[in-house]
Amino acid sequence: MLGTPSTRSIARASARHPWRVIGLWLLALILAATAMTDLRLDSTASFTNKPESVRGRELLLQRFHSDNPAIETLIVRSETATVDDPAFQATVQEIVRRLTERPHLVDAVITYYHLKALGHPTAESMVSPDRHAMLVRVQMAGTVEQLSGHAEEYEALVRELARPGFQVLSLGSITVHHEFNQVAESDLRRGEAIGLPIALLVLVIVFGALVAAGVPVILSIVSIIIALGLTAIIGRFADLSLYVINMITMIGLAIGIDYALFIISRYREERSKGLPVIDAVENAGATAGKAVLFSGMTVVLTLAGLVFLPTNIFRSLGAGAVVVVLVAMAAMLTLVPALLGLLGDRIDWPRLRGAWALRRAAQPKQRVAPAGIGIWWRITHLIMARPLLSAAAAGLVLVGLALPSLDLRRGSADNLSTLPEGEVKHAYQALTRDFPTGLLDPIEIAVDGQRSPQSEAAIATLVERIRQTPPFTPAVEVQWTTAGDLAVIRVPLAVDPSSPEAIQAVKTLRGELIPAAFNGVPAQVYVTGSSAFNTDFLDLVDRFTPWIFAFVLSLSFILLLIAFRSIVIPAKAILLNLLSVGAAYGTLTIVFQKGIGNELFGFTHTPVIEAWVPIFLFCVLFGLSMDYHVFLLSRIQEHYLLTSSNREAVAAGLTATGRLISGAALIMIVVFAGFATGRLVVFQQLGFGLAVAVLLDATVIRTVLVPATMAVLGRFNWYLPAWLSWLPDLRIEGPRRFPAHEPALATGPSGE
């Protein structure tokens, strides 16, 4: 038993009172659908602590009395006229007039002509070298969040600004936010359209019945909707990333379908042994239900570590995944038994009764398959006949795949350069054709101190050094507050603000240029802007990664130690999982970073892997891979407790779970691969990494390494030191109740 109430008693109570359970879930579904209407999401990443980039940004907003309005930049280009021609100037004046006619959208418009008339030093930076293109700065009448509902109106207005011979495109926080939202929604629909039908087909093949195949899909959708409703409530108290919807849907489909698959399959197995419906549901809850609880809690606890990282990306994705797994677990432990109790044998409707099914029904019921029956039995015995050779070959494959991960580089993979074709991408291409790519998003240096000859001299020295150091551009601008207590130095870059070169530029400023210029000056200097933000984000990930690895590994060890009462099983499971994670990292590096085979899969070649993907992938994979280990090892342990034969227990466990786990793994792979076909690079990387790791885990590890290592270790697999004998006996699979007429256990040939 596992606590009070146990999964056995929960399953029995749910099966005996199905309408009460179903009614409660319907009520939860309605409430969640209502809450979803107020789901607040953000396309930008933010910190919940105060690194240097955040402190600098807050100072600039406070001292310059800014409420951080959204900024858009128009790129106006003519192939025939130059900015010095009257026709070009008249066109720009008309653009300014049309924009300022919408005061609910636009607050101010700044052009080259305005800055030139004022003698501003940055005026020429707004004109391309060939003088056929000009940048127009548009300060919007509100923040990105305030104007999110007016994005389409603004984009339509920009399209109306074009004139014969003049191209007008807009790029900025409003248009980028809107574009990312649209692409994320499109990717979500695409992932569902690919994953759901194929998952349903796999379930039909596994179950051979439409009702049994449809129930897991419906239950996973219910879990996703309720999880989204709960996430909407969380979003009222914390900033959530727009990626949370994609994460909940992807994990919810994979986990929900798999968990229902395991429980329904065990129920059908118990029914085939002659147990009444309620007793079959009870035994399924006591065995597969307990395995779902253990594996689900492993996923939840491994992902919980991400919630403590002080960024909205990690907290959003971690919280979203945790919520959907908890809801899916609750549904599998209550709603599935309720439906099984209500449907009974109708769960198998309509089922084809072929010759294979009739032969199986005529066989005497045995708990261990006889030798020579089934492909999994034969594969297992073949591998266990030469376990060292099999383990070495499989290990070499995984190590070979993992080696490229030594070259893995992290950064911002989802940026303007990787966006799919559209107006924002065209605007970005037009910008990069004529202007430095970092012009719209400069590094900002906040100098907190009184304006004095000493501070001005330090700023002048810094500006001179910056202009001489690539990848900075000469168009450096200095501005003081009216009170003279804060200066901002805006430093455009000649490279993409999200590139590794930009991150190195921030480190150069912080580590070399600023300390040299402000040595002995009474001022605090902060480097901020998106490039500094990315730098601080990477530093945070580096700082927290060892702690998260330690948390996940130790937690996984403890859970498996309690579940199987062995120190060898959890140690080996952790080692095998690390191999699969390393192989996933290596394949990500090969396909995305090195660009080998990316076009074959339709993926975007990027110079970096998204900064948060590796650590998030590690936590998710450790949780998901435990599913197969828990379900497989629990069946092996069940037979070992009954037969005391390690080899036959391994063969019996793989035979009993081979088809089921293969189907479950295939469903996960399909779901993850479906989301990897989207256009957002971050989900291409995450979906592909998850799909590869699950594929390796369900084939190389589960089929080869698990039986091979168990054959080598023999009875030592179940070794528990005497000083740990006080641990509670919470074994997942244990002796079950069988009808009195069931024949005695058939052990098959001895394996030892």
SULSULGI-V41960 format. One record per helix or strand of 2 or more residues. SS is the DSSP state (hx for helix, st for strand). FROM is the first residue (numbers start at 1). TO is the last residue. If there is no record, write none. Layout:
((SS,FROM,TO) (SS,FROM,TO))
//
This chain:
((hx,7,16) (hx,18,36) (hx,52,63) (st,71,77) (hx,86,100) (st,106,110) (hx,112,117) (hx,123,126) (st,133,140) (hx,148,161) (st,166,172) (hx,173,207) (hx,210,234) (hx,243,272) (hx,277,307) (hx,312,348) (hx,355,362) (hx,375,385) (hx,387,407) (st,410,411) (hx,416,418) (hx,423,434) (st,438,448) (hx,453,467) (st,472,480) (st,486,493) (hx,500,517) (st,524,528) (hx,530,564) (hx,567,593) (hx,598,601) (st,609,610) (hx,613,643) (hx,646,676) (hx,681,718) (hx,722,724))
//
